[in-house]
């Protein structure tokens, strides 16, 4: 594996005039390789390689069908139930209820790694931080056109959490970009709480047999299709701070995404690329919280993973991440372990 070194004490522009060290001690040049590109941009284009991470990491979806006029009660093992009332799904601008079978697509977000793979950090539009019990993506299509819920209709979902269900979770929905990107990362994505802030009902299915798994989860009457989740705001009284992640110059906002994963709760925060400082940052991180900073990069067809363990976020909040080249399998194994 080739080693990627830092530029220390000098900018790229001044490398040959202001540095006393040899170039090989500061920056490894790779002939005709994108690793040589250290240029940050103020606005990341939708063709930047960082967007390819979404297509590489996103796992397969559950695909099913049901009769939209009749509705359906669908069960997927012991961890997921979805119930559509008759005639609850309609087309945009449609004057009537579609008939016949519609295509159903489902993704279940269970672990912190799932929220990373789908680039759906647990934060709101104003960067407030959430803790989640898990979420779902539910899409219904008829003849290739996406359906939505009729006014006043809901879809009942009952999904499991990998941890014991919390009693104070609320319904949140995904606020997507407009328009939603056809491919890659939706950089405008955030979560928004339902106007009804009533705590979601929880459920448990315990076997009493250590060889048979137990399931815990939430029940939600969702007013929207697409992204939905059981979440709540973290404690607002805790003192919070800004954290910054610094990587070597090869890793820019065009090819790298950085996340902060909380150690003791299911919370994932994305760090934004800061053009002036050539670093990544996130606000509203509680002090004395254990986190893991994770960088994911796609450069010239190669994948890189960086991990920085922080036992307690303190007053010094600038951290260095050292990515290493990894296979897709290794990265997915790591994300699935979070």
KAGI-V783170 format. One record per pair of residues at least 6 apart in sequence whose C-alpha atoms are under 7 Angstrom apart, sorted by the first residue. I is the first residue (numbers start at 1). J is the second residue. Records with the same first field share a line. If there is no record, write none. Layout:
BEGIN
I: J + J
END
This chain:
BEGIN
4: 28
5: 26 + 27 + 28 + 248
6: 26 + 27 + 248 + 249
7: 26 + 27 + 249
8: 26
10: 18 + 19
29: 36
30: 36
33: 300
34: 299 + 300
35: 250 + 299
36: 250
37: 250
38: 249 + 250 + 251 + 252
39: 252
40: 252 + 253 + 254 + 275 + 278
41: 275
42: 275
44: 254
48: 254 + 255
49: 254 + 255 + 298 + 299
50: 254 + 255 + 256 + 257 + 297 + 298
51: 184 + 185
52: 184
53: 298
54: 117 + 118 + 184 + 185
55: 184
57: 117
58: 117 + 118
61: 105 + 106 + 107
62: 105 + 106 + 107
63: 104 + 105 + 106
64: 103 + 104 + 105
65: 101 + 102 + 103 + 104
66: 72 + 101 + 102
67: 99 + 100 + 101 + 102
68: 86 + 87 + 89 + 98 + 99 + 100 + 101 + 102
69: 86 + 87 + 97 + 98 + 99 + 100
70: 86 + 87
71: 84 + 85 + 86 + 87
72: 83 + 84 + 85
73: 82 + 83 + 84
74: 81 + 82 + 83
75: 81 + 82
79: 159 + 160 + 215
80: 158 + 159 + 160
81: 157 + 158 + 159
82: 156 + 157 + 158
83: 155 + 156 + 157
84: 155 + 156
87: 97
88: 149 + 150 + 153
89: 147 + 148 + 149 + 150
90: 97 + 98 + 147 + 148 + 149 + 150
91: 146 + 147 + 148
92: 147
102: 140 + 141 + 142
103: 140 + 141 + 142
104: 139 + 140 + 141
105: 138 + 139 + 140
106: 136 + 137 + 138 + 139
107: 136 + 137 + 138
108: 135 + 136 + 137
109: 115 + 134 + 135 + 136
110: 134 + 135 + 161 + 162
111: 338
112: 266 + 267 + 268 + 338
113: 335 + 336 + 338
115: 121
119: 185
121: 268 + 269 + 270
122: 129 + 130 + 131 + 132 + 191 + 267 + 268 + 269
123: 129 + 130 + 190 + 191 + 269
124: 190 + 191 + 192
125: 190 + 191
128: 284
129: 233 + 234 + 284
130: 231 + 232 + 233 + 234 + 267
131: 231 + 232 + 233 + 234 + 265 + 266 + 267
132: 230 + 231 + 232 + 266 + 267
133: 161 + 165 + 230 + 231 + 266
134: 161 + 229 + 230
135: 228 + 229 + 230
136: 227 + 228 + 229
137: 226 + 227 + 228
138: 225 + 226 + 227
139: 225 + 226
140: 146 + 147
141: 147
148: 225
149: 224 + 225
153: 223
154: 221 + 222 + 223
155: 221 + 222 + 223
156: 220 + 221 + 222
157: 219 + 220 + 221
158: 218 + 219 + 220
159: 217 + 218 + 219
160: 215 + 216 + 217 + 218
161: 216 + 217
164: 216
165: 202 + 216 + 217 + 218
167: 202
168: 199 + 200
169: 199 + 200 + 230 + 231 + 232
170: 197 + 198 + 199 + 200 + 230 + 231 + 232
171: 193 + 194 + 200 + 229 + 230 + 231
172: 191 + 192 + 193 + 194 + 228 + 229 + 230 + 231
173: 191 + 192 + 193 + 194 + 227 + 228 + 229
174: 189 + 190 + 191 + 192 + 227 + 228
175: 189 + 190 + 191 + 192
176: 188 + 189 + 190
177: 186 + 188 + 189
180: 186
200: 218 + 219 + 220
201: 218 + 219
202: 217 + 218 + 219
203: 216 + 217 + 218
204: 215 + 216 + 217
205: 214 + 215 + 216
206: 214 + 215
207: 213 + 214
238: 286
239: 286 + 287
240: 284 + 285 + 286 + 287
241: 283 + 284 + 285 + 286 + 287
242: 281 + 282 + 283 + 284 + 285 + 317
243: 281 + 282 + 283 + 317 + 318
244: 279 + 280 + 281 + 282 + 317 + 318 + 319
245: 279 + 280 + 281 + 318 + 319 + 320 + 321
246: 279 + 280 + 319 + 320 + 321
247: 320 + 321 + 322
253: 273
255: 297 + 298 + 299
256: 295 + 296 + 297 + 298
257: 295 + 296 + 297
258: 270 + 271 + 294 + 295 + 296
259: 268 + 269 + 270 + 271 + 293 + 294 + 295
260: 268 + 269 + 270 + 291 + 292 + 293 + 294
261: 267 + 268 + 269 + 291 + 292 + 293
262: 268 + 290 + 291 + 292
263: 290 + 291 + 292
270: 282
271: 280 + 281 + 282
272: 280 + 281 + 282
273: 279 + 280 + 281
274: 280 + 281
287: 313 + 314
288: 312 + 313 + 314
289: 312 + 313
290: 310 + 311 + 312 + 313
291: 309 + 310 + 311
292: 307 + 308 + 309 + 310
293: 307 + 308 + 309
294: 306 + 307 + 308
295: 305 + 306 + 307 + 323
296: 304 + 305 + 306
297: 303 + 304 + 305
298: 304
302: 325
303: 325 + 326 + 327 + 328
304: 323 + 324 + 325 + 326
305: 323 + 324 + 325 + 326 + 331
306: 321 + 322 + 323 + 324
307: 321
308: 321
END
